[in-house]
């Protein structure tokens, strides 16, 4: 009897082709792990960055500097939540920074110029955020315009409205009700001082992570981002989900406006020049795919911390701000390249 005959037929349910295809290289195993846990790669990058900058400059790991980084990340981290929601649906929002600044100016001007109490001023800011989100969502869902083009246009609209409304003038925190600057107040947590704005940002992350991970709405957001047509065939109201995502993003941006006022102790129409870029950078570095359907808000928080660490570390190294922007641009290209590589995983 030949060797082939003694071996007998393959075991039931055993596919030799599948066995052959399952021979994975170490690199493919790493790619599979990164695909399964999108927040892992930014966590590694953040750890390496902290170690490197700590070795380059002993001031980097000082308590007061780490406290400063957390406070600087509060605004970008909040915008990153809104940006994550949009990118999860395979869109992108270039107007997040402009919406936040517009809302902050409305809040400040209504409180100072019109004498409205703090709570009503904040409510007006929330209305502005929701209206801006609804406008973007309407253009995307009703006319089926690409989110990139829509938000590129509304970016300029919101900037113009901000300048027209404010007259280009800054409102100082000293003239505002205490409630509006409350998010900038700090309190000690061990040796580190944390601002109220940082706590609000973290609570937003906890709430959004729960909503995206544990609710039907969250599952619908991922499904729409992964494949709109398949989601529609599965009975998911795609346009309604998209509109709700833009509305949720607008609400988050209104809260970001409050945090921004407390962070800078002022409301300025010229604030946050790099906020749009930094929010997109944080989300992409955080492992959320620009093609939609994959990622998490916790990854975006890590991405925001990476942006803050890089800007702070390069500043302590004495590099010009232009080199900081260059480093952020390089990070974006690397993150998108890694995302493309990870997406090649076979399901």
N, C-alpha and C positions, 0 to 999 in steps of 0.2 A: 504494500500500500504506500502510495506516495505521501510526501510530507504535507501536501495540500489537502489530500484526502483525510489524513489523520487529524488535521486541524479541525475538520468539521465545519459546518455552516456558522456564520456569525451569530452571536447571541441575539435573542429577540430584542427589538427596539434599538439595536446598536447600529449606528450609521457611520461607516468608515470614512465617508467624505466629511461628515461633521467632526470626526476625531481628527482628521488631517487639518481641517480649518481651525481647530481649537489649539493648535500648536502656536503659542504666543511667545513673542520675544519679550525680554524685560521692558523694552521701550513701549511695547503695545500694552503691557500690563499697567505701566505708569499712566498711559493715556486713558485706559479704562477706569482707573481709580479717580483721575481728575475729572472724567466725565460724570462719574457717579457722585462725586463730592466737589461741586464747583467752587466752594469757598476754601478748599485746601491750598490751591496754588497761591492765592493772595495772602493767605496766612503765612506761607513759607517766605514769600517775598517780603512781607512786613517784618518777620523775625530777622531775616538776613540784613535788611536795611537798618534796623535798630542796632544790630551788632556792629555793622560796618561804621555807621555814623558815630556810635559810642566809642569805637576805637580811634576814629579820626579826630574827635574832639571830646575832651572829658566833660565839657559843659553840657553836652547833649543829653546825658542821662541824669542831670541834676533835676531835683524834684520840681523846681520852679519852671524849668524848661518843658518838662513833660506836662505840667499843668497848663502851660501856654499852648502846647500843641492840641490838647483836648479841647480847649476853648476855641481855638482857630478852626477846628474840624466841625464844630457844632453847626455852622451855617451850611457848609458844603455837604456835610452828612445828611442834613435835612433835605436839601435839594436832591441829593442822590436817591432818597426814597421815592420822590415824585418821578425822577428820571427812570428809576428801575421799573416802576409800573408801566410806563410808556414803552420802554425797550422790551419788556417781557411780551408785549403784543406785537413785536417786530416793527415798532415805530421808533421815533426819536424826537425829542422836544428841544429845539434850540432856543425856546423862549422862557425857560424856567427862571433864569436870573432876572429877566426883564419883568416878568409877572411878579416876582417877589419884591423887586424894587418899587414897582407901581403900587402894590398893596401897602408897602411900608410908608410911602409918601402920602397915600390917602389916609392911613391911620394917623400919622403925625399931623398932617394939615387939618384934619377934622377935629382932632383933639385940641390943637393949639390955636388954629385960626378961627374955628367955629365954636370952641368952648364945649365940645361934647365930652362927657365923662369917658374914662378909659375903656370900660366894657363896651360901650356903644361904638367907640372908635375901632376896637378890635373886631366887632361884629361887621363893621363896614369893610374892614380889610378882608374878612372871610367872604363877604359878598363879591368883592373884586376878584379874589382868587377863584371862586366858583364860576363867576361870569367869564373870566379868561379861559378857564378849562372848558367850559361849555362852548365857547366860541371856537376853540381849536377842535374840539370833538365834533361839533356840527359840520365844520368844513371837511373833516376827515371822513365822517360817516355819510353825510348827505350827498356830497359831491365826489366822494371817493378819491380825494386828492392825496398824494403822498404826504405823510406826516412831516418829512424833511422840508418839503416846499411850503407847506402850510405854516409850520412854526418859524421858518426863515422869514416869511412875510409878516407874521404876527410879532416876531421879535422887533422888527422895525416899528410896527404900529404901537406896541406897548411902550417902547422907548420914547417915541414921539409924544404919546399921551402923558407919560410921566413928566417930560420936560415942559409941556404945555400947562399941565395942571399945577406943577410946583413953581413954574417960572425959573427953573434952574437953581433955586435956593435950597440950602440945607436947613433942616429944623434940628436945633440942638436938644439933647436929652434933658438939659436943665430946665427947659420950658415945658416939657411934657409931663403928664400925670405919672406918678411913680409906678403905676401898674405897667405902663408901656416899657419902662426900662428895667423892670423887675427881673427879666430873663438874664440880665447881665450881672446880677448879684452873685456873689460866690460864698461858699461855705467850705470848711475843712473836712476832708475825708482822710484821716491819718495825716501824713505829711503833705498831701496834695490838696490844692484848692480847686474845687469843681464849681462851675457856674450853673445856675438854674437852667439856662438854655441847653447845656449838655444833658442834664437829666431829662428835660422835655424831649430832646432828640432821641435818647435811648428808649424812652417810653413809646415814642412813635415807632421805633424799630420793633419793639416787642409786640405792639399791637398789630403792625402790618405783617410781621412774620406769622403771627397766629392766623390772621385773616387769609393770607395767601396759602398757608399750609393746611388749615383745618376747616375751611368753609367751601361751599359749592362755588361761590363767586371766585375764590382763589383758583380753584381747579379750572373754571371756565376761562380765566385770564391766561393760564398756561396753555390751555387747549387752543384758544384763538391765536396765540402767538406761534404755536407749533404749526398749525395748518388751519387757516380760516375756512377753507372750503369743507374740510373734513368736520370741523366744529359745526358748521352750518348744517351739514347732512346729519349730524348727531343730534340736532334739535336745539343747539345753543344759539340764542339770539345775539349774533356777532356784533351788530351795530349797537345794541343796547349795552353789551359788555364794554365795547370800546368807549362809548360815551361816559359810562360810569367810571372807567379808568381815568379819563381826562378830568372828570369832576373831582375824583379822589385826589388826583395830583394837584389840582388847583387848591383844594382845602389844605393839603400839606404845605404848599407854597405860602399860603396865608400865615400858617404857623411859623414857617421859616422867616417871614417878614418880621414877626414879633421877636424872634430870636436875634435877627440881624440888628434891630433897633437896640436891643439890650447889649449886644456884643460891641457895637461901635458907639453906643450912647448918643446916637444921632440917626436921622433919616436923611440920606443924601441921594439925589437922582443920579449921581455919578459913581455910586458905590458898586462893588462887585463886577469889575470889568471882566475878570477871568472865571466868574462863577459858572457860566454855561459850559465852558471847556472843562473845568474841574469836576463838575457833576457828571459829565459824560465819561471823563477819565476814571472817576471813582467806580462807576457802574461797570465799565468794560474791564478794568483791572480786577474788579471784584468777581469776575467769572460769569457775569450775565451776558448771554450771547446777543450780539447785535441782530441776529436773524430771528430772535424771539423764541419763547417756549422753554428756555433753560436759564436758571440762575436763582439767586436768593438775595433778599435784602441784607442778610448778614454779610454776604460777600461784598456788597456795596459799602457797608460800614468799614470793612477791612480796607477796601479800595480808597475810601475817604481818608482813613488813617495813613495809608501809604502816601497819598498826595501830600498830606500835612507833614509827614516825617521827611519826605524828600525836600519839600520847600524849606523846612526848618533846618534840616541837616546841611543843605547846600548853602543856606544863608550863613550858618555858623562857620562854614568852611571859607567864607569870604567871597563866594562867587556872585557875580552880578545877577540881577533878577532875570535877565535874558537867558542865562544858562539854566536857571530854574525852569523857565518855560520850555527850553529845549529839552530838558530831562523829562518833563511831563509829556511832551510830544513823542519822544522815543518810547516812553512807557506805553502810550496808546498803541503805537505800531506793534510793539512786542506782544501786548495783550491780545490784539486782534489776530495776530499771526498764530498765537497759541490757541485761541478759540477755534480758528479754522482747522488746526491740526487735531484738536480734541473732537471736533464734529465728525471726523472721519471714522469714529468708532462704529463698529457694526453692532446694531441692536440685536 
